[in-house]
Amino acid sequence: MSGERDMVLITPDREGKPRRLGVTHALDPAMPVDLLAAYLDSAGAFIDIVKTGWGLGYVDPHLTRRADLCRRHGVLLSTGGTLLEIAAHQGRLEQFADWAEASGITAVEVSNGLGLLSVTEKAKIIAGLNGRFMVLAETGSKDERVALSPAEWAAEMTSDLEAGAAWAIAEGRESGTVGIYRPDGSARGEIFDAITERVGAEHVIFEAPRKSQQSWLIRRLGPAASLGNVRVEDALGVETLRLGLRADTFTPHAPAPRVIEQCEVER
């Protein structure tokens, strides 16, 4: 991305939309549409996906307005994974897809956080929805007592991508205390390593609701790290983390100008 700021400071290159790398996947708690419009007006260039989570889209009377707003800003609007899991459990997947399409939903999340699906069943659902929607496939349980091994994380993500998912998502919830994270919010390094080495970070959106988690991932993967469950109101702040404009992620991209010497010459 370019602009006047690039003439002032040296910052990492960023892809424009539609992006494959450095994706920001934001969580919208069904905030008033006018408020979402204000956030997208200021930060829409840095938001790629908005997820209406917790089943809120299903009861939101303004869902089609929300979808139209996202479309105008080049943002995908996604449902949360639990809503689709419930539809699958009830044998209502086709009806769910028809409702989502009619409502203007452009992406769906396929997850198994409730533990109701096998890896094979999940892959079949992904394949069936691929083409109608951008499919995001989440791995990891919402129950902190259920722990997949690093090999199981990598195998399920690989299966999801092979079935047609555009991105795999590493579960972290809005709390950042389950899935790829420990209860204290720190990253499970062995799972992160398995994902990056066996799946490839370029195929994965890492849920990272906390600034400490966002910073950790950007320091490890660079500005092209794709981050999920970012609060809509935090999108601009996440972009400054990507660009190394905050102490949390600052690294010298080029030698700093010799300002002191220049001032001494001018004297």
Secondary structure, 3 states (H helix, E strand, C coil): CCCHHHHCCCCCCCCCCCCCCCCEEEEECCCCHHHHHHHHHHHHHHCCEEEECCCHHHHCCCHHHHHHHHHHCCCEEEECHHHHHHHHHCCCHHHHHHHHHHHCCCEEEECCCCCCCCHHHHHHHHHHHECCEEEEEEECCCCCCCCCCHHHHHHHHHHHHHHCCCEEEECCCCCCCCCCECCCCCECHHHHHHHHHHCCHHHEEEECCCHHHHHHHHHHHCCCCEEEEEEHHHHHHHHHHHCCCCCCCCCCCCCCCCHHHHHHHHC
